[in-house]
Amino acid sequence: FAVLLGQYIGAVATYVEDWEPSVANGQLPAPDLPMPEMPSESVIGPTLKTSVNRWPEKRKPLRDDAPNVVLIMNDDSGFGHADTFGGPVHTPSLSRVAATGVAYNRFHNHAICSPSRASLLTGRNAHAVGSGQITELAAGFPGYSGRIPKSAATVAKVLAGYGYDTAAF
């Protein structure tokens, strides 16, 4: 069993390396977040009158063909609800969005809202972002503070660092 599992993991790792976007293949910008400030183009003279104020051009880290990213999160519902994923509830708009993009269906559900939400919003294990249980029962133990630490940015924060406009509502 261990040998088969090792072969499977090796095969999956090889497969993932082949298709996963990366900096090396030019599909992602370099991971230097936060991005450094743009250098000033202003000229500082001996007096204000002889100085020239120039704002640097706005950085454009995204390619023109960068994809839109829509992250939809519904509390207290699962894949078994929307017909998009085989459920009985008719959701034509969600089905249209899913049909033209990518839908992930292997998300780890923590069975309660706060840890699942923290995992989805950060892309990390709930305990790693202080949400090991429902926020109302937060405690001082590691992994249970109910607060996402500064060391773990949300997906929206990371996308904003790369030039995306983000919103959550």
C-alpha positions in Angstrom: 0.0 0.0 0.0 2.8 2.5 0.9 4.5 1.8 -2.4 1.3 2.3 -4.4 0.5 5.5 -2.4 4.1 6.8 -3.1 3.7 6.1 -6.8 0.3 7.8 -6.8 1.7 10.9 -5.1 4.6 11.0 -7.5 2.3 10.7 -10.5 0.0 13.5 -9.1 3.0 15.7 -8.3 4.3 15.2 -11.9 0.9 16.0 -13.3 0.5 19.1 -11.2 3.9 20.4 -12.2 2.9 20.1 -15.9 -0.2 22.2 -15.8 0.1 24.5 -12.8 0.6 28.2 -13.6 3.9 29.4 -12.3 6.3 32.4 -12.5 8.7 30.2 -14.4 6.4 29.6 -17.3 5.3 33.3 -17.4 1.7 32.6 -16.2 2.0 34.4 -12.9 3.8 37.6 -11.8 6.9 37.2 -9.6 6.0 36.6 -5.9 7.5 39.8 -4.5 4.5 41.0 -2.5 4.1 43.6 -1.4 5.2 45.1 -4.6 8.0 47.8 -4.2 7.1 51.4 -4.6 7.5 52.9 -8.1 10.6 55.1 -8.2 9.9 58.8 -8.2 10.2 60.7 -11.4 10.1 64.1 -9.7 13.1 66.4 -9.8 14.1 68.1 -6.6 15.8 71.4 -7.2 17.3 73.8 -4.7 13.9 75.7 -4.4 10.3 74.7 -4.9 10.1 76.9 -8.0 13.0 74.9 -9.7 11.6 71.5 -8.6 9.4 69.4 -10.8 6.6 67.2 -9.4 5.9 64.1 -11.5 3.7 61.3 -10.4 5.0 57.9 -11.5 2.7 56.0 -13.9 0.4 53.5 -12.2 2.0 50.1 -12.2 0.1 47.6 -14.4 1.2 44.1 -13.1 -1.7 42.3 -14.8 -1.6 41.3 -18.5 -4.4 42.5 -20.6 -5.7 39.0 -20.9 -5.6 38.3 -17.1 -8.7 36.3 -16.1 -11.5 37.6 -13.9 -11.6 35.8 -10.6 -15.0 35.3 -8.9 -15.1 33.4 -5.6 -18.6 32.6 -4.5 -19.2 31.5 -1.0 -22.6 30.5 0.4 -22.9 29.7 4.1 -24.9 26.6 5.1 -25.1 25.1 1.7 -23.1 22.5 -0.1 -22.6 21.0 -3.6 -25.7 19.0 -3.1 -28.0 22.1 -3.2 -27.3 23.9 -6.5 -28.1 22.0 -9.7 -24.8 23.3 -11.0 -23.2 20.6 -9.0 -26.0 18.0 -9.2 -28.5 19.3 -6.6 -32.2 20.0 -6.9 -32.1 23.8 -6.6 -32.3 25.5 -10.1 -29.4 28.0 -10.3 -29.1 29.0 -14.0 -26.9 32.0 -13.4 -24.4 30.0 -11.3 -24.5 27.3 -13.9 -23.6 29.8 -16.7 -20.7 31.2 -14.7 -19.4 27.7 -13.8 -19.7 26.5 -17.4 -17.5 29.3 -18.7 -14.8 29.1 -16.0 -13.3 26.7 -13.6 -15.2 25.1 -10.7 -13.3 23.4 -7.9 -15.1 20.6 -6.1 -12.5 19.2 -3.6 -12.7 21.8 -0.9 -12.4 20.6 2.7 -15.5 21.4 4.6 -15.1 21.9 8.3 -18.9 21.3 9.0 -19.2 24.7 10.7 -19.2 28.1 9.1 -16.2 30.0 10.6 -13.5 27.4 9.9 -14.8 26.7 6.4 -15.0 30.5 5.6 -11.5 31.1 6.9 -10.1 28.3 4.8 -11.9 29.5 1.7 -10.9 33.1 2.2 -7.2 32.4 2.8 -6.6 29.1 1.0 -5.2 27.6 4.1 -6.1 25.1 6.8 -8.5 26.7 9.3 -6.2 26.0 12.3 -3.3 27.7 10.5 -5.4 30.9 10.3 -6.7 30.9 13.9 -10.2 29.5 13.1 -10.2 26.0 14.4 -13.7 26.4 15.7 -16.7 28.7 15.4 -15.5 32.3 16.1 -18.0 32.8 19.0 -16.0 30.2 20.9 -12.6 31.7 20.2 -9.9 30.9 22.8 -6.3 31.8 23.4 -5.0 28.5 22.2 -2.9 28.4 19.0 -5.2 27.9 16.0 -8.4 29.0 17.9 -8.0 32.8 18.3 -10.8 33.6 15.8 -8.5 36.1 14.1 -6.7 35.7 10.8 -3.0 36.6 11.5 -1.2 39.1 9.5 1.1 36.3 8.3 -1.9 34.8 6.4 -3.4 37.1 3.8 -6.8 36.5 2.3 -7.1 35.5 -1.4 -8.5 39.0 -2.0 -5.5 40.7 -0.4 -3.1 38.6 -2.5 -5.0 39.4 -5.7 -5.1 43.1 -4.8 -1.3 43.0 -4.5 -1.1 41.7 -8.0 -3.2 44.6 -9.3 -6.7 43.1 -9.2 -9.6 45.2 -7.9 -11.3 43.2 -5.2 -14.6 43.4 -3.3 -16.4 41.2 -0.8 -20.1 41.5 -0.1 
